[in-house]
Amino acid sequence: MRHSVNFPEARLPRLDAWRITVSNANVPNMVGQISTCIAEAGLNIEDLLNKSIGEFAYTIVDVNTEPSVELLDKIRSIAGVLTLRNLGKPVT
């Protein structure tokens, strides 16, 4: 995320992996809850970045397998998650 007033600048080089981005409240254990959901779905985290500013945070997660709709919905249901985007794999 770049050039935002409310969110920190967050840049993570792209891997050949599926990318999920999460805008969330800056509260304890948010990254833990997100990563637990991913692990319970049987996916491996290839890379992760979490940046915060004040009461907001932005989390970027690259995973090894396409995330299911169920996994994305489970992450969206975490208290404090504001938005979630599935960016897919990079176009080559």
Backbone as a printed PyTorch tensor [residue, N CA C, xyz], in Angstrom:
tensor([[[  0.8620,  -1.1550,   0.0000],
         [  0.0000,   0.0000,   0.0000],
         [  0.9090,   1.2180,   0.0000]],

        [[  0.6150,   2.1420,  -0.9000],
         [  1.4350,   3.3370,  -1.0100],
         [  0.5560,   4.5770,  -1.0590]],

        [[  1.1090,   5.6660,  -0.5530],
         [  0.4630,   6.9800,  -0.6240],
         [ -0.8930,   7.0170,   0.0920]],

        [[ -0.9840,   6.3560,   1.2040],
         [ -2.2130,   6.3710,   1.9910],
         [ -1.9960,   7.2220,   3.2380]],

        [[ -3.0090,   7.9390,   3.6330],
         [ -2.9210,   8.7640,   4.8280],
         [ -3.1390,   7.9160,   6.0860]],

        [[ -4.0720,   6.9690,   6.0240],
         [ -4.4580,   6.2050,   7.2060],
         [ -3.6930,   4.9060,   7.4070]],

        [[ -3.0180,   4.4110,   6.3740],
         [ -2.3190,   3.1370,   6.4660],
         [ -0.8310,   3.3310,   6.2020]],

        [[  0.0050,   2.4760,   6.7830],
         [  1.4460,   2.5900,   6.5820],
         [  1.8370,   2.1600,   5.1640]],

        [[  2.9870,   2.6270,   4.7220],
         [  3.5110,   2.1510,   3.4410],
         [  3.9990,   0.7250,   3.6360]],

        [[  3.5380,  -0.1540,   2.7720],
         [  3.8960,  -1.5770,   2.8730],
         [  4.1900,  -2.1080,   1.4780]],

        [[  5.4110,  -2.5480,   1.2700],
         [  5.8060,  -3.1070,  -0.0260],
         [  6.5250,  -4.4140,   0.2240]],

        [[  6.0910,  -5.4420,  -0.4820],
         [  6.6930,  -6.7640,  -0.3750],
         [  6.9250,  -7.2660,  -1.7940]],

        [[  8.1710,  -7.5430,  -2.1660],
         [  8.4270,  -8.0370,  -3.5200],
         [  7.5820,  -9.2720,  -3.8210]],

        [[  7.1020,  -9.3620,  -5.0600],
         [  6.2320, -10.4730,  -5.4450],
         [  7.0260, -11.7500,  -5.6610]],

        [[  6.4890, -12.8190,  -5.1310],
         [  6.9770, -14.1680,  -5.3760],
         [  6.0250, -14.8350,  -6.3490]],

        [[  6.3620, -16.0240,  -6.7810],
         [  5.4370, -16.8140,  -7.5970],
         [  4.4970, -17.5360,  -6.6310]],

        [[  3.6450, -16.7490,  -5.9900],
         [  2.7530, -17.2710,  -4.9540],
         [  1.4480, -16.4770,  -4.9940]],

        [[  0.4260, -17.0030,  -4.3510],
         [ -0.8600, -16.3060,  -4.2350],
         [ -0.7290, -15.2720,  -3.1290]],

        [[ -1.2600, -14.0740,  -3.3750],
         [ -1.1350, -12.9870,  -2.4050],
         [ -2.4970, -12.5960,  -1.8520]],

        [[ -2.5360, -12.4820,  -0.5290],
         [ -3.7020, -12.0030,   0.2030],
         [ -3.2740, -10.7290,   0.9210]],

        [[ -4.1040,  -9.6860,   0.8440],
         [ -3.8240,  -8.4710,   1.6050],
         [ -4.9840,  -8.2180,   2.5620]],

        [[ -4.6370,  -7.7780,   3.7590],
         [ -5.6380,  -7.5720,   4.8020],
         [ -5.4180,  -6.2000,   5.4370]],

        [[ -6.4500,  -5.3780,   5.4430],
         [ -6.4600,  -4.1390,   6.2210],
         [ -7.1420,  -4.4810,   7.5340]],

        [[ -6.4930,  -4.1400,   8.6280],
         [ -7.0250,  -4.5680,   9.9110],
         [ -6.7190,  -3.5850,  11.0210]],

        [[ -7.4330,  -3.7590,  12.1250],
         [ -7.1540,  -2.9800,  13.3230],
         [ -5.7840,  -3.4050,  13.8450]],

        [[ -5.0430,  -2.4660,  14.3850],
         [ -3.7220,  -2.7470,  14.9470],
         [ -3.9030,  -3.2100,  16.3910]],

        [[ -4.1950,  -4.5060,  16.5360],
         [ -4.4490,  -5.1000,  17.8530],
         [ -3.5650,  -6.3310,  18.0350]],

        [[ -3.2820,  -6.7080,  19.2910],
         [ -2.4630,  -7.8870,  19.5370],
         [ -3.0760,  -9.1530,  18.9310]],

        [[ -2.2230, -10.0290,  18.4290],
         [ -2.5600, -11.3500,  17.9180],
         [ -3.2910, -11.3570,  16.5790]],

        [[ -3.3670, -10.2300,  15.8830],
         [ -4.0280, -10.2240,  14.5760],
         [ -3.2640, -11.0980,  13.5840]],

        [[ -1.9470, -10.9220,  13.5060],
         [ -1.1420, -11.7250,  12.5880],
         [ -1.2300, -13.2000,  12.9840]],

        [[ -1.2480, -13.4790,  14.2680],
         [ -1.3800, -14.8530,  14.7460],
         [ -2.6970, -15.4880,  14.3180]],

        [[ -3.7780, -14.7350,  14.3990],
         [ -5.0780, -15.2560,  13.9800],
         [ -5.1180, -15.5220,  12.4780]],

        [[ -4.5520, -14.5930,  11.6980],
         [ -4.5200, -14.7690,  10.2490],
         [ -3.6780, -15.9890,   9.8820]],

        [[ -2.4830, -16.0910,  10.4570],
         [ -1.6020, -17.2140,  10.1250],
         [ -2.1690, -18.5480,  10.6150]],

        [[ -2.8910, -18.5520,  11.7170],
         [ -3.5370, -19.7860,  12.1900],
         [ -4.5980, -20.2500,  11.1990]],

        [[ -5.3990, -19.3310,  10.6880],
         [ -6.4010, -19.6910,   9.6770],
         [ -5.7390, -20.3050,   8.4500]],

        [[ -4.6400, -19.6980,   8.0160],
         [ -3.9210, -20.1910,   6.8400],
         [ -3.3590, -21.5840,   7.1010]],

        [[ -2.7540, -21.7820,   8.2580],
         [ -2.1910, -23.0930,   8.6110],
         [ -3.2760, -24.1530,   8.7180]],

        [[ -4.4010, -23.8120,   9.3310],
         [ -5.4960, -24.7740,   9.4720],
         [ -6.0730, -25.1810,   8.1210]],

        [[ -5.9260, -24.3170,   7.1110],
         [ -6.4000, -24.6340,   5.7610],
         [ -5.3610, -25.4560,   4.9910]],

        [[ -4.2070, -25.6990,   5.6080],
         [ -3.1750, -26.5230,   4.9870],
         [ -2.2740, -25.7710,   4.0240]],

        [[ -2.2750, -24.4460,   4.0820],
         [ -1.4180, -23.6490,   3.2160],
         [ -0.1490, -23.2640,   3.9510]],

        [[  0.9140, -23.0490,   3.1940],
         [  2.1810, -22.6160,   3.7600],
         [  2.3840, -21.1400,   3.4330]],

        [[  2.8190, -20.3740,   4.4110],
         [  3.1300, -18.9640,   4.1880],
         [  4.5220, -18.8740,   3.5790]],

        [[  4.5970, -18.3100,   2.3730],
         [  5.8690, -18.1390,   1.6760],
         [  6.5690, -16.8510,   2.1200]],

        [[  5.7920, -15.7970,   2.3840],
         [  6.3290, -14.5230,   2.8440],
         [  5.1930, -13.7600,   3.5090]],

        [[  5.5520, -12.8480,   4.4240],
         [  4.5430, -12.0980,   5.1670],
         [  5.1270, -10.7530,   5.5670]],

        [[  4.3050,  -9.7170,   5.4840],
         [  4.7030,  -8.3850,   5.9350],
         [  3.5150,  -7.7720,   6.6580]],

        [[  3.7820,  -7.2000,   7.8320],
         [  2.7480,  -6.5050,   8.5850],
         [  3.3100,  -5.1540,   9.0020]],

        [[  2.6230,  -4.0980,   8.6020],
         [  3.0380,  -2.7420,   8.9520],
         [  1.8650,  -2.0390,   9.6140]],

        [[  2.1650,  -1.2490,  10.6380],
         [  1.0870,  -0.5520,  11.3350],
         [  1.4140,   0.9220,  11.4970]],

        [[  0.3410,   1.6930,  11.6570],
         [  0.4450,   3.1130,  11.9670],
         [ -0.7940,   3.4530,  12.7930]],

        [[ -0.5640,   3.8680,  14.0160],
         [ -1.6920,   4.1930,  14.8900],
         [ -2.5870,   2.9890,  15.1090]],

        [[ -3.8710,   3.1690,  14.8460],
         [ -4.8390,   2.1040,  15.1190],
         [ -5.0700,   1.1600,  13.9360]],

        [[ -4.3720,   1.3870,  12.8190],
         [ -4.5590,   0.5550,  11.6280],
         [ -3.2860,  -0.1930,  11.2510]],

        [[ -3.4720,  -1.3240,  10.5820],
         [ -2.3440,  -2.1070,  10.0820],
         [ -2.7070,  -2.6720,   8.7200]],

        [[ -1.6770,  -3.0440,   7.9800],
         [ -1.8390,  -3.6360,   6.6540],
         [ -0.9560,  -4.8750,   6.6240]],

        [[ -1.5440,  -6.0050,   6.2770],
         [ -0.8360,  -7.2760,   6.2820],
         [ -0.8560,  -7.8550,   4.8770]],

        [[  0.3170,  -8.2470,   4.3950],
         [  0.4530,  -8.9000,   3.0940],
         [  0.9550, -10.3100,   3.3510]],

        [[  0.2550, -11.2940,   2.7890],
         [  0.6450, -12.6970,   2.9820],
         [  0.7120, -13.3860,   1.6270]],

        [[  1.8560, -13.9960,   1.3310],
         [  2.0100, -14.8190,   0.1320],
         [  1.9410, -16.2770,   0.5600]],

        [[  1.0630, -17.0540,  -0.0920],
         [  0.8790, -18.4660,   0.2580],
         [  1.1570, -19.3600,  -0.9460]],

        [[  1.4480, -20.6290,  -0.6700],
         [  1.9060, -21.5550,  -1.7080],
         [  0.8010, -22.1500,  -2.5630]],

        [[ -0.4350, -22.0490,  -2.1280],
         [ -1.5610, -22.6620,  -2.8300],
         [ -2.6990, -21.6580,  -2.9000]],

        [[ -3.5180, -21.7680,  -3.9120],
         [ -4.6420, -20.8520,  -4.0380],
         [ -5.5510, -20.9510,  -2.8150]],

        [[ -5.8280, -19.8260,  -2.1600],
         [ -6.7040, -19.8550,  -0.9860],
         [ -8.1560, -20.0950,  -1.3890]],

        [[ -8.8290, -20.9190,  -0.6120],
         [-10.2340, -21.2300,  -0.8890],
         [-11.1300, -20.0750,  -0.4450]],

        [[-12.3230, -20.0640,  -0.9730],
         [-13.3230, -19.0770,  -0.5590],
         [-13.5870, -19.2240,   0.9380]],

        [[-13.6070, -20.4560,   1.4260],
         [-13.8480, -20.7000,   2.8510],
         [-12.7560, -20.0710,   3.7080]],

        [[-11.4930, -20.2090,   3.2910],
         [-10.3910, -19.6100,   4.0410],
         [-10.5150, -18.0870,   4.0370]],

        [[-10.7720, -17.5140,   2.8850],
         [-10.8980, -16.0580,   2.8020],
         [-12.0390, -15.5560,   3.6720]],

        [[-13.1650, -16.2630,   3.6600],
         [-14.2980, -15.8810,   4.5120],
         [-13.9500, -16.0050,   5.9960]],

        [[-13.1700, -17.0350,   6.3470],
         [-12.7750, -17.2300,   7.7460],
         [-11.8830, -16.0760,   8.2140]],

        [[-10.9490, -15.6580,   7.3590],
         [-10.0980, -14.5230,   7.7160],
         [-10.9390, -13.2470,   7.8150]],

        [[-11.8510, -13.0520,   6.8760],
         [-12.7320, -11.8650,   6.9150],
         [-13.5530, -11.8090,   8.2090]],

        [[-13.8690, -12.9650,   8.7770],
         [-14.7150, -13.0090,   9.9710],
         [-13.9560, -12.7060,  11.2640]],

        [[-12.6340, -12.5730,  11.1980],
         [-11.8510, -12.2510,  12.3920],
         [-12.2070, -10.8300,  12.8390]],

        [[-12.5070, -10.6780,  14.1170],
         [-12.8130,  -9.3460,  14.6610],
         [-11.6190,  -8.4310,  14.4340]],

        [[-11.8590,  -7.2890,  13.8110],
         [-10.7930,  -6.3390,  13.5410],
         [-10.3260,  -6.3270,  12.0950]],

        [[-10.7170,  -7.3390,  11.3090],
         [-10.3920,  -7.3240,   9.8780],
         [-11.3410,  -6.3540,   9.1920]],

        [[-10.7850,  -5.3780,   8.4930],
         [-11.5860,  -4.3640,   7.8210],
         [-11.8750,  -4.7540,   6.3830]],

        [[-10.8360,  -5.1490,   5.6510],
         [-11.0040,  -5.6110,   4.2690],
         [ -9.9820,  -6.6950,   3.9760]],

        [[-10.3070,  -7.5350,   3.0100],
         [ -9.3950,  -8.5780,   2.5510],
         [ -9.4670,  -8.6090,   1.0240]],

        [[ -8.3020,  -8.7090,   0.3890],
         [ -8.2560,  -8.8430,  -1.0780],
         [ -7.4010, -10.0430,  -1.4200]],

        [[ -7.8950, -10.8340,  -2.3610],
         [ -7.1320, -11.9500,  -2.9090],
         [ -6.5620, -11.4560,  -4.2360]],

        [[ -5.2530, -11.2040,  -4.2780],
         [ -4.6300, -10.6570,  -5.4760],
         [ -4.1830, -11.7460,  -6.4450]],

        [[ -4.2850, -13.0130,  -6.0530],
         [ -3.9050, -14.1090,  -6.9320],
         [ -2.4020, -14.1910,  -7.1230]],

        [[ -2.0070, -14.8960,  -8.1930],
         [ -0.5900, -15.0240,  -8.5330],
         [ -0.2060, -13.9110,  -9.4890]],

        [[  1.0820, -13.5450,  -9.5140],
         [  1.5080, -12.5160, -10.4470],
         [  1.3750, -12.9980, -11.8940]],

        [[  1.0730, -12.0760, -12.7640],
         [  0.9710, -12.3930, -14.1830],
         [  2.3760, -12.4260, -14.7550]],

        [[  2.6890, -13.5120, -15.4470],
         [  4.0400, -13.6260, -16.0130],
         [  4.0220, -13.4970, -17.5150]]])
